[in-house]
Amino acid sequence: MGTDTRGTGLPWVEAIADSFPRYSFDEFHTIQLPALNARNALLLVDDLAGVPPLGFRVPGGRAFTWAATADGIRVVEGEQNAETLVELDETTFSSYLNELLTASGSVRTERATVVRGSLDGWKRWQPATRSLISGRPIYTDAVRDTLVGLDGEPLDLLRRFPVDGDRDEMRHFLDTAGFLHVKEVYSPEEIATFREEVEFVRSRTTPGDPYSWWSLNADGDEVVTRINYLGRHSEVLQELCFEPRMTEFARLGNPAFRVCDDRLDGPMVFVKSSDIVKGDGDLGWHTDDGIGGHPVLCPLIQAGIQLDHADPENGQLMVLAGSHRYTNHWLQWGEERNLPVVRLETEPGDLTLHFGDLMHSTPPPVGRNAGRRALYYKFSEEKTFEWVPPGCHYNDALFHADATGKVSARAATH
């Protein structure tokens, strides 16, 4: 199965680490964590009730165990009582606390090892850890009380805005719910052109292409499910990066947003296929910073130009409304309970927008012949981080270093 593996080692994490607080392993556990717990324990207590202890150990050094109590988190020196024990160096521990790495990203990039217990045991603590440090609450169904419009009434989460809709209302909806659905942004003629270009790019894409994802279906056929950097084969889809309607709507999320035309996978297309049995053709609940980089990547907007009708038959986009404003547990399909799940039914020409740190999913189609296509363009803001050796080039992530060594997270050069 082909997949885009470029940049998955996250080489920029160490390069920009000095732009963030450097946590001492010992000092954090003996001084800072107790102080943070005194400040933010109410955000954690209910979530951590009954959760088994988690331990951290540095090679050749000390270990500390985190235990959930009625007062938040209690730290005990040693590892004996830790059901899950993680070994990592001090740099990785600091990057984890700074949200430059997640638990999954730390293990996936071989910066950390779970020596006892499971990765799930570590991930179970992650939302509480994020809330402890940032003060952001953990996402629960209490979010419904915050999903309120400018008129003070509950948002209609299935609302579809017209192209000429009130921009203040649209901005508020996007900021509050984390997504936006705009009807008929692109004409049937434009959509026909985009479809032709997508099919041309698909004809030029083969298994093993490092810029595409491939999956296996139940018949054993290898099918492409995502193609990145579409501009390699289509000038039309590359120039669409700077289409003014899409840019205007994306900037409802942040007026400083600029399109990511040459990084973060560039312009890309998702292709939904039925009966996928292996690969990433169907994506469970996730955020786009799932292996790390939240303070770098976010805020980020995913703008989706819908080329086909979307519903459960062909694997529509689903979102958890408001989750971008919280720390989140990783959910499996069917575990949402009373959370505000929104299933977006779209038509060709519609534009959807959602924040990258909004929990979202594209479940398996229930129909036999899905084939749904959606173009995606990312928009982010420019950020500058601390010094790295001159000439370093992290285009696979989202950074460039100039001759002075300053790393820029420019979203575009236009």
N, C-alpha and C positions, 0 to 999 in steps of 0.2 A: 504493500500500500504506500503510494507516494504521499508525502506531506511536506509542508513548509517547515523545515527545521532550522532555518537561518535565524540566528540571534537567540535561540532558546537557552544558551548558556548565561544570558544576562550579563555580558561583560561590563556593562556600564554601571553596575551596582557599586563595585569598589571605586570606579572612576569618580563618582559623584558623592561618595559617602561623606566626605568632609563638608558637604553643604548641609548636613543634618547633625543633630546632637550625637555625640559619641558616648554611648552608654558603657560604663564599666560593669562587668559581670558581677563583681562582688558588691560594688557600691549600689547598683540598682536593687539588688536583693535585700541589702541590709538597711538602706536609707530611702531610696526613691520609691520602691514599690509600696512599703508601708504608708508613705505619705500620700501617694496616689490613691491607695485603697481608702484612706480616711476621707478623701475628697469625693471619690466616684463609686464607692461601694454599692450605693443604692441602685446603680445601673446594672450591677452584676449578680446580686444575691439570688434573685428568682431564677435567673438563667443557669446558674451554676449549682443549684440545689441537687445533691446526689451525684454530681460528676466526680469520677475517680481522680485521684491526685496525678499531677503532671510534674516531671522532674527535668531539669536541664543540667548538663555536665559539660565542662570545658576539658579538652584533652590535658591530662596531667595536672588538672587543677581541681577546684572545688565543685560541689554539686549542691543544688537547692531544689526543694520540692514545694510546689504550690498546692495547697489544699483549700477546697471550698468550705466556707463556714457560714454561719448565720450573719456574720459581719463582713462578708466579702471574701478576701483571699488572705490566708495565713501562710507565711513562708517559713519553712523548716530547713535548716542546713542538713545536707546529706541526701541520699537517693533511695534509702531502704524502703520507704513507703510509697514510692512513685509507681503507679500501675503502668504508666507510659514514661519512658526515659529517653530523652533526646540528647545526643552528643553533637556539639557544634563549637566552633571557635568564637572568640569574643567579638570579632568583626561581624560574623554572620548573626550572632545574637543581637548586636546593635542594629543591623540592617533589618532584622525581623521586627524589632520594636518600632523602627521608623517606617514600617510598611513598605520598604523597598523589596522585601521578600515575604512571601506567605509561607505557611508550613509546607504546602505542596511544592512551592517553588524552591524552598531550601533543600528538600529531599531530591526533587527532580534534577536540580543542578549539582547534586552531590556536595553541597555545602554543609549538610547536616545528615545525621544517621539516626534512625529510630532503633535503639539498641534493646529496648524492651517495650512490650505493648505494641501499639499500631499507630500508623499515621493518622487514622481517624481519631484516636485518642488525643493526639496533639491538635488536630483541626477542631475538635469539640471545644477547646479552650480559646480558639482564635478570636471569635467575636468579643468575648469578655476582655481579652487582652487589649484589643483595639479600643474598646470602650474605656477601659482603665486609663489608658494613656491619652486618648483624644477627647474623652468626654462625650463622644457620640453615643446615643442610646442604641440598644440592640433591636433589630427589626422584629416586631411582633404584630398581631392584629390590632394593637392599639394605634397603629398608623392610620387607621380609618378616621380617627378623630381629627387628623391633620389634613385630610384630603378635602379641603374646603376651597370654594371659589372666591373671587373678589366680592361676590354678593353675600358671602357668609353662608351659602348653602353648600351641601355636599356636592363634590364634583360628579358629573356624569362621566364615568371612566370610559364609556364607549363613544364619547363625543367625537365627531368628525368635523373638523373645521374647514370652511371654504377657503379658497386661495385669498380672498379679500377679507378674511375674518379679522376681527379686532385684535391688533397686535398685542395690546396689553393683556387681554384675556389669554391669548395663546402663550405669551411669555410666562404668565402666572401658572397656567396649566402645566407647561413643560417643567418649570422650576419645582412645582409641587408634586406632580405625579411622576416626573422623570421621563415622560414620553409625550409624543404629539403625533396626531394623524391628520394630514392635510389632504383634502380631496382634489383630484383632477388638476394637479400641478402641471402635468405634461400631456400634450395632445396625443391622440391615437397615431398620428403621423410620426411624432417624435418617438413614441414607444416602439413603433414598427422598425424605425431605424436602429434604436438601441438593441432590439432583439436580434436584428441581422448582424450587428457588430459582435454581440455576445456569441452567436453561433459560429461566426468566423473565428473568434478567439478560441472557442472550444475545439474547432477543427484543427487548430495549431497546437493543442495541448495534449501531451502524451504522458502515460504513467512514468514516474521517475523525475518528471519536471519538478525541481525544488520549489517552484512558486505555485504549486497546485496541490490540492488534497484529493486523494482517491479512496474509494471505499468499495467493498464487495457486497453485492446483493444476493438474495436467496438463490438465484440461478447460477451463482458463481461468476457473474460478470463484474469486471472492474469498471466503475463509473466515476467520473469526476464530480466532486461535490463542492469544490471551491477553487476559484482561480484568482490569484493575486497579481498585482501590477499589470492590469489589463493594457496599459499603454505600451507594453512590449509589442503588441500586435494590432492595436487600434488607436489611431490618433483621435478619432471621434470620442471614444470613452475616456481618453486622457484629458482632452480639452473640456469634457463635461465637469472636471474638477472645479472649473472656474465659472460655472453656469450661475448667473446672478440670482435666480429664484431660489435655488438650493442654498446658496451662500447666505441670503437674507434670512431664511428660516433657521438655518443652523446657528446664526448669530443671535437668535432669540435666547439661546443658552448662555451666550457670553459675547459681547460686541467685539472682543479681542480675538475671537476664534479665526483661524486660518486653515485652509484645507491641507491635509497631509498627502500631498500628491506624490512625494518621493520617499515616503517612509511609512512605517506602520502598515505595511502591505499594499500601500497605494490604493488606487481604485480597484475594487474586486467584485466578483459576482458569486453568490451562493446559488447552487442548483440542488433542489430537493428531489430525491429519488425514493421510490417505494421499496420496502422490504430490504433495507440495509441491515446486514448482519455483522459487518466488521468495518471499523473506520469511524470517522467523524462526520458522517452524513447527517446524523441527528445529534443535536447538542442539548444536553441536560441543562438544568439551572446553573448559571454561571455569570460572572462579571468579566469584563475584558482585562482586568488587572489580576486575574486569578492566580498567577504565579508570582506577582509582585509589581511594584512600581506605582502604587496608588497616588502618592503625592507628586509623581512625575507625569503620569498619564492623564490624571484626572484634574479638572473636568475635561471630558472629551465627548463629542457628539458623533453618533453613527447616523448618517443620513441615508435612508434606503429608498431608492427609486423602484417601485413595484412594477415588474414587467408582466405579471400574470395575476389572475384572481388568487386570493389566499383564503383558505378556510381549513377545517380539520382534515378534509380529504387530501390536501397536498402539503400539510405540515406548516401551518401558519406560525407567525411570530407570537410568542406569549411573553408578558412582562409581569413583574410584581410591583404594583404601583407604589411609588414613594420610597422604594428600597435604597435608592442612591443616597438618601440622607441619613443612613444608619449603617451600623456594622451588621454583617449578615452571616447566618449559618448556611452551609452548603446543603441544599435539599435535593432529594430524589423526586422524580415525578410521583405524584400521589401523596406527598408529605405536606402539602400546602395548607391543609385544614382550612381555617377561616381567613387566611391571608388574601388580600385583594388581587387575585389572578385576573389578568385582562388578556383576552384572546382577540388579536387584531384581525378583522376581516377587511381585506383591502381589494381594490380593483386596479387594473393596469392604469398607470398614470398617477396613482396616489404617491405621496411622499410620507414616509414615517421617519420620525427622529426619536432617538433615545440616548440617554447618557450611558457611557461605557460601564460605569459602576452601578447601573441599575441591573438587578437580577433579571435575566432574560433567558429564553429557551426557544428552540425550534424542534418540537417533538416529532416522532415518526408520523408520516402521512398514514391515514386510515384507508385511503383509496389505493387502487392498484397501479395507476399511471400518474404519478405526481408531476415531476418535471418543472415545478415552480422555480422561477428565476427572480432574483432581486439584486440590483446593483447597490453597492455600499461605498460611501465616501466618508472618511473620518475628518473631523474638525477639532483642533486643539489650540491652545494658546502657547505663546513663546515663553520659554523659561530658560534661565541661565544658571549654571552650576559651577562649582569650584574647579580649580586647576587640575588638568591632566597633562601628560606629556604631549608637546606640540605634534600635530599631524595625526593624532589618533582619530579614527573614523568609525563611528558606531552607527552607520546608516541602517543596519538591520534592526536596531532598536528604535531610536528616534533622535540620536545625537550627532552633532558634528563638533570637532574641536578646531578652532582657528589657530593661527601661528603663535598666539600668545598662550595657548593652552586652555582658553575658556571654552567650556562645553555649552553649546546652545541646543535647546530643544525646539528650534524653530519648526513650525508646522509646514512652512512653505517658504519659497524664496520669491514668490510673486507679490 
